[in-house]
Amino acid sequence: PPSHLFFYCEIAEELEAKFPEFWNTVSTKGVRYVRVLPEEDDPTSAIGRGWKSTFQVSSKQDAEEKMTEMGMEWEWMANGNCKTISRILPAVKTDQRSGKKMFFNQVIAAYKGWRDSRNDPNKAVIDGEGNPLDTKAIEFAADLMDQNSAAFKWEARDVLIIDNLTALHSRQPFTPPRRILASLAKSLPFANNEGSIAG
């Protein structure tokens, strides 16, 4: 038998090709995120941060000022919760270094993860005109991301740098007492023109 096999992908299955209407919608109309926030933090939910701590305020009036600054719409609910709708955000961006279009957003995170007693992930993302998105396209995108993901096995003193302009990141369940510290940077001053770390 041969010692090595070589495969070449001439045409890849891509979100844009498989769901052109969805791609066109999110490319041209953008997306908006819908989330219901409790008044106080809800420790039973992974997305249970309250509107007071989210906006670092103590009153509805102060929250409204913050939401206005952020271009959000909102609705106060009788139980003190606040339904927020983000401003229209781009869902597809072009990488300035490569010229490639990227599905660059929080659609999958919202659709897969915004689930609790207040939030239905099927209603967490809408297009810029307020219409629901094609859930089959979102599921396909999520599957593509899963298929192309890479897991990093942490060892003590490891440092991991991610190009946050072209790569998504997430975490898998873990066994405590693991502790990972994070730092955010606008740009790396030591990156070369190709976007890689200069040696």
Residue pairs with C-beta under 8 A, 6 or more apart in sequence:
13 144
14 144
15 22
15 23
15 103
15 137
15 140
15 141
15 144
16 23
16 101
18 137
18 140
19 134
19 136
19 137
19 140
21 134
22 133
22 134
22 137
23 92
23 137
25 127
25 131
25 133
25 134
26 91
26 92
26 103
26 105
26 107
26 127
26 133
27 91
27 92
27 101
29 88
29 127
29 128
29 129
30 88
30 89
30 90
30 91
30 127
30 128
31 88
31 89
31 90
31 91
31 105
31 107
31 125
31 126
31 127
31 128
31 133
32 85
32 86
32 87
32 88
32 89
32 125
32 126
32 127
32 128
32 130
33 84
33 85
33 86
33 89
33 106
33 110
33 124
33 125
34 83
34 84
34 85
34 86
34 123
34 124
34 125
34 126
35 47
35 83
35 84
35 110
35 114
35 119
35 124
36 77
36 81
36 82
36 83
36 84
36 118
36 119
37 49
37 50
37 51
37 54
37 81
37 82
37 83
37 84
37 118
38 48
38 50
38 51
38 80
38 81
38 118
39 50
39 51
39 52
39 80
39 81
39 82
40 50
40 52
40 53
41 48
41 49
41 50
41 53
42 48
42 49
42 50
42 116
44 116
45 116
45 117
45 118
46 113
46 116
47 113
47 114
47 115
47 116
47 119
48 116
51 57
51 63
51 81
51 82
51 84
52 58
52 63
55 62
55 63
55 66
55 67
56 66
57 63
57 65
57 66
60 76
60 82
63 74
63 82
64 74
67 73
67 74
67 84
70 86
70 87
71 86
71 87
72 84
72 85
72 86
72 87
73 84
73 85
74 82
74 83
74 84
74 85
75 82
75 83
76 82
77 83
81 118
85 126
88 128
89 105
90 104
90 105
91 103
91 104
91 105
91 107
92 101
92 102
92 103
92 104
92 105
93 101
93 102
93 104
94 100
94 101
94 102
95 101
95 102
95 165
95 166
97 193
97 194
97 195
98 166
102 166
103 141
104 165
107 125
107 133
107 138
107 141
108 138
108 141
108 142
108 145
108 168
109 170
110 121
110 124
110 125
111 121
111 122
111 124
111 125
111 135
111 138
111 142
112 121
112 142
113 121
114 121
114 124
115 121
122 132
122 135
123 132
125 133
125 138
126 132
126 133
127 133
145 168
149 170
151 172
152 158
152 160
154 178
154 180
161 188
161 197
162 169
163 195
165 195
166 195
188 197
190 197
190 198
191 197
191 198
192 198
